[in-house]
């Protein structure tokens, strides 16, 4: 199937397309993207692209079709906005008309590394670079697989196709629409490739719980003895960075399922934030960026083509999409056993949460449902500075079902497998964002290592007087004074005020979830 170029595909959706490029190789996609002036070649061999005005997701433009078969299961609201079936049909017809007479790119492969649970997906792209992105982030059909491909879901991504809000029922010209009844995702009006990745994640978050599989917005790695660790968190909290550990093997950096047999990666690649990337701090990610990688919105030197990872000129949300086997010690395929440790990562913009705290079973569910972090600049359209937020299950924008469904499944798994759970603050210390400073990566790594290896269990613990969390008094490689967040603040009264305010926010948010 690789490198196949089909004119006049027999697929109903693509019958009017002028040329269909199906399952092209990386090199052919490079040729197409550069010839079409979609991308530039970086000195590392990566393909650099700019996504225009959309450099992050647009959650306000995401919809789920109110198909009768799913309407009673969806948690409708600000996250899962309804769109009538006839509106979807209109957009679908527009997409077909738009592709008429055009070149399109088709990827056929899988979401899910576990052969027992993988979902066949077809992605239709307007641009070659986005098809390369998909090829890197998902799992291409294995070499030699010749049986007819039957996708369970099809994604149609047409960035230059715009909606008409007055007649299409959308908020703007941008749309990300999922129809679970027709097994189609339509994306238009945005060049940001992350919408493709996350819309498929939303599909899995709906489908898999009905099969007894917990979908999770987390990274995962495994030690030499088979000990699996999960890292939950939203974009910018450190999932990719902390799970890319040279002493452990990477299962995946963002999306996983937890089945009766263990954990498996939904993806075949990584989508790493690379603002401030350096070889010294993140050697595995640095070395992974090369031929086949898609660099989104990373500034290049006009003469040398070298990437300027320190620059936020285009956006803070610079990204690198690369195949997971670019990580030298990755687990391929991405499957492992049941986790023994779970870490909830929160980039606390208030600067008041402990750098690390051990959670009881009840606290684990509370903080999972709360999903506290800070939205970091650029990860969503309109976010220009850190802002405290709550995102249920550390992934509310991608969860079609009620949060309690996912929390119940996690609670059962924690109890069944005796998991230890920790809350890790990768955010600020010594003051809120703008006043304090970001927690040093070397200290966070030391705390995570102590948690995974179990040495943190040997420490004495102190109860945080405001949050009631158990803080270790000593962690190897971390100054003791950093473990008490109040100690880092110059004005202790300011700390108390900010900590109580954050606690009240937690309580108000949890009260809404309980309604």
HUJO-V792832 format. One record per residue. N is the residue number from 1. RES is the residue in one letter. SS is DSSP state (~ for helix, > for strand, _ for the rest). Layout:
n->[N | N]
res->[RES | RES]
ss->[SS | SS]
This chain:
n->[1 | 2 | 3 | 4 | 5 | 6 | 7 | 8 | 9 | 10 | 11 | 12 | 13 | 14 | 15 | 16 | 17 | 18 | 19 | 20 | 21 | 22 | 23 | 24 | 25 | 26 | 27 | 28 | 29 | 30 | 31 | 32 | 33 | 34 | 35 | 36 | 37 | 38 | 39 | 40 | 41 | 42 | 43 | 44 | 45 | 46 | 47 | 48 | 49 | 50 | 51 | 52 | 53 | 54 | 55 | 56 | 57 | 58 | 59 | 60 | 61 | 62 | 63 | 64 | 65 | 66 | 67 | 68 | 69 | 70 | 71 | 72 | 73 | 74 | 75 | 76 | 77 | 78 | 79 | 80 | 81 | 82 | 83 | 84 | 85 | 86 | 87 | 88 | 89 | 90 | 91 | 92 | 93 | 94 | 95 | 96 | 97 | 98 | 99 | 100 | 101 | 102 | 103 | 104 | 105 | 106 | 107 | 108 | 109 | 110 | 111 | 112 | 113 | 114 | 115 | 116 | 117 | 118 | 119 | 120 | 121 | 122 | 123 | 124 | 125 | 126 | 127 | 128 | 129 | 130 | 131 | 132 | 133 | 134 | 135 | 136 | 137 | 138 | 139 | 140 | 141 | 142 | 143 | 144 | 145 | 146 | 147 | 148 | 149 | 150 | 151 | 152 | 153 | 154 | 155 | 156 | 157 | 158 | 159 | 160 | 161 | 162 | 163 | 164 | 165 | 166 | 167 | 168 | 169 | 170 | 171 | 172 | 173 | 174 | 175 | 176 | 177 | 178 | 179 | 180 | 181 | 182 | 183 | 184 | 185 | 186 | 187 | 188 | 189 | 190 | 191 | 192 | 193 | 194 | 195 | 196 | 197 | 198 | 199 | 200 | 201 | 202 | 203 | 204 | 205 | 206 | 207 | 208 | 209 | 210 | 211 | 212 | 213 | 214 | 215 | 216 | 217 | 218 | 219 | 220 | 221 | 222 | 223 | 224 | 225 | 226 | 227 | 228 | 229 | 230 | 231 | 232 | 233 | 234 | 235 | 236 | 237 | 238 | 239 | 240 | 241 | 242 | 243 | 244 | 245 | 246 | 247 | 248 | 249 | 250 | 251 | 252 | 253 | 254 | 255 | 256 | 257 | 258 | 259 | 260 | 261 | 262 | 263 | 264 | 265 | 266 | 267 | 268 | 269 | 270 | 271 | 272 | 273 | 274 | 275 | 276 | 277 | 278 | 279 | 280 | 281 | 282 | 283 | 284 | 285 | 286 | 287 | 288 | 289 | 290 | 291 | 292 | 293 | 294 | 295 | 296 | 297 | 298 | 299 | 300 | 301 | 302 | 303 | 304 | 305 | 306 | 307 | 308 | 309 | 310 | 311 | 312 | 313 | 314 | 315 | 316 | 317 | 318 | 319 | 320 | 321 | 322 | 323 | 324 | 325 | 326 | 327 | 328 | 329 | 330 | 331 | 332 | 333 | 334 | 335 | 336 | 337 | 338 | 339 | 340 | 341 | 342 | 343 | 344 | 345 | 346 | 347 | 348 | 349 | 350 | 351 | 352 | 353 | 354 | 355 | 356 | 357 | 358 | 359 | 360 | 361 | 362 | 363 | 364 | 365 | 366 | 367 | 368 | 369 | 370 | 371 | 372 | 373 | 374 | 375 | 376 | 377 | 378 | 379 | 380 | 381 | 382 | 383 | 384 | 385 | 386 | 387 | 388 | 389 | 390 | 391 | 392 | 393 | 394 | 395 | 396 | 397 | 398 | 399 | 400 | 401 | 402 | 403 | 404 | 405 | 406 | 407 | 408 | 409 | 410 | 411 | 412 | 413 | 414 | 415 | 416 | 417 | 418 | 419 | 420 | 421 | 422 | 423 | 424 | 425 | 426 | 427 | 428 | 429 | 430 | 431 | 432 | 433 | 434 | 435 | 436 | 437 | 438 | 439 | 440 | 441 | 442 | 443 | 444 | 445 | 446 | 447 | 448 | 449 | 450 | 451 | 452 | 453 | 454 | 455 | 456 | 457 | 458 | 459 | 460 | 461 | 462 | 463 | 464 | 465 | 466 | 467 | 468 | 469 | 470 | 471 | 472 | 473 | 474 | 475 | 476 | 477 | 478 | 479 | 480 | 481 | 482 | 483 | 484 | 485 | 486 | 487 | 488 | 489 | 490 | 491 | 492 | 493 | 494 | 495 | 496 | 497 | 498 | 499 | 500 | 501 | 502 | 503 | 504 | 505 | 506 | 507 | 508 | 509 | 510 | 511 | 512 | 513 | 514 | 515]
res->[X | X | X | X | X | X | X | X | X | X | X | X | X | X | X | X | X | X | X | X | X | X | X | X | X | X | X | X | X | X | X | X | X | X | X | X | X | X | X | X | X | X | X | X | X | X | X | X | X | X | X | X | X | X | X | X | X | X | X | X | X | X | X | X | X | X | X | X | X | X | X | X | X | X | X | X | X | X | X | X | X | X | X | X | X | X | X | X | X | X | X | X | X | X | X | X | X | X | X | X | X | X | X | X | X | X | X | X | X | X | X | X | X | X | X | X | X | X | X | X | X | X | X | X | X | X | X | X | X | X | X | X | X | X | X | X | X | X | X | X | X | X | X | X | X | X | X | X | X | X | X | X | X | X | X | X | X | X | X | X | X | X | X | X | X | X | X | X | X | X | X | X | X | X | X | X | X | X | X | X | X | X | X | X | X | X | X | X | X | X | X | X | X | X | X | X | X | X | X | X | X | X | X | X | X | X | X | X | X | X | X | X | X | X | X | X | X | X | X | X | X | X | X | X | X | X | X | X | X | X | X | X | X | X | X | X | X | X | X | X | X | X | X | X | X | X | X | X | X | X | X | X | X | X | X | X | X | X | X | X | X | X | X | X | X | X | X | X | X | X | X | X | X | X | X | X | X | X | X | X | X | X | X | X | X | X | X | X | X | X | X | X | X | X | X | X | X | X | X | X | X | X | X | X | X | X | X | X | X | X | X | X | X | X | X | X | X | X | X | X | X | X | X | X | X | X | X | X | X | X | X | X | X | X | X | X | X | X | X | X | X | X | X | X | X | X | X | X | X | X | X | X | X | X | X | X | X | X | X | X | X | X | X | X | X | X | X | X | X | X | X | X | X | X | X | X | X | X | X | X | X | X | X | X | X | X | X | X | X | X | X | X | X | X | X | X | X | X | X | X | X | X | X | X | X | X | X | X | X | X | X | X | X | X | X | X | X | X | X | X | X | X | X | X | X | X | X | X | X | X | X | X | X | X | X | X | X | X | X | X | X | X | X | X | X | X | X | X | X | X | X | X | X | X | X | X | X | X | X | X | X | X | X | X | X | X | X | X | X | X | X | X | X | X | X | X | X | X | X | X | X | X | X | X | X | X | X | X | X | X | X | X | X | X | X | X | X | X | X | X | X | X | X | X | X | X | X | X | X | X | X | X | X | X | X]
ss->[_ | _ | _ | > | > | > | _ | _ | _ | _ | _ | _ | _ | _ | _ | _ | _ | _ | > | > | > | > | _ | _ | _ | ~ | ~ | ~ | ~ | ~ | ~ | ~ | ~ | ~ | ~ | _ | _ | _ | _ | > | > | _ | _ | _ | _ | _ | > | > | > | _ | _ | _ | _ | _ | _ | _ | > | _ | ~ | ~ | ~ | > | > | > | > | _ | _ | _ | _ | _ | _ | _ | _ | _ | _ | _ | _ | _ | _ | _ | > | > | > | _ | ~ | ~ | ~ | ~ | ~ | ~ | ~ | ~ | ~ | ~ | ~ | ~ | ~ | ~ | ~ | _ | _ | _ | > | > | > | > | > | > | > | > | > | _ | _ | _ | _ | _ | _ | _ | > | > | > | > | > | > | > | _ | _ | ~ | ~ | ~ | ~ | ~ | ~ | ~ | ~ | ~ | ~ | _ | > | > | _ | _ | _ | _ | _ | _ | _ | _ | _ | _ | _ | _ | > | > | > | > | > | > | _ | _ | _ | _ | _ | _ | ~ | ~ | ~ | ~ | _ | _ | _ | _ | _ | _ | > | > | > | > | > | _ | _ | _ | _ | > | > | > | > | > | _ | _ | _ | _ | _ | ~ | ~ | ~ | ~ | ~ | ~ | ~ | ~ | ~ | ~ | ~ | ~ | ~ | ~ | ~ | ~ | ~ | ~ | _ | _ | > | > | > | > | > | > | > | > | > | _ | _ | _ | _ | _ | > | > | > | > | > | _ | _ | _ | _ | _ | _ | ~ | ~ | ~ | ~ | ~ | _ | _ | _ | _ | _ | > | > | > | > | _ | _ | > | > | > | > | > | _ | _ | > | > | > | > | _ | _ | _ | > | > | > | > | > | _ | _ | _ | _ | _ | _ | _ | _ | _ | ~ | ~ | ~ | ~ | ~ | ~ | _ | _ | _ | _ | _ | > | > | > | _ | _ | > | > | _ | _ | _ | _ | _ | _ | > | > | _ | _ | _ | _ | _ | _ | _ | _ | _ | _ | > | > | > | > | > | ~ | ~ | ~ | _ | _ | _ | > | _ | _ | _ | _ | > | > | _ | _ | > | > | > | > | > | > | > | > | _ | _ | _ | _ | _ | _ | _ | _ | _ | > | > | > | > | _ | ~ | ~ | ~ | ~ | ~ | ~ | ~ | ~ | ~ | ~ | _ | > | > | > | > | _ | _ | _ | _ | > | _ | _ | _ | _ | _ | _ | > | > | > | > | _ | ~ | ~ | ~ | _ | ~ | ~ | ~ | _ | _ | _ | _ | ~ | ~ | ~ | ~ | ~ | ~ | ~ | ~ | ~ | ~ | ~ | ~ | ~ | ~ | ~ | _ | _ | > | > | > | > | > | > | _ | _ | > | > | _ | _ | _ | _ | _ | _ | _ | > | > | _ | _ | ~ | ~ | ~ | ~ | ~ | ~ | ~ | ~ | ~ | ~ | ~ | ~ | ~ | _ | ~ | ~ | ~ | ~ | _ | _ | > | > | > | _ | _ | _ | _ | _ | _ | > | > | > | _ | _ | > | _ | _ | > | _ | ~ | ~ | ~ | ~ | _ | ~ | ~ | ~ | ~ | _ | _ | _ | ~ | ~ | ~ | ~ | ~ | ~ | ~ | ~ | ~ | ~ | ~ | ~ | ~ | ~ | ~ | ~ | ~ | ~ | ~ | ~ | ~ | ~ | ~ | _]
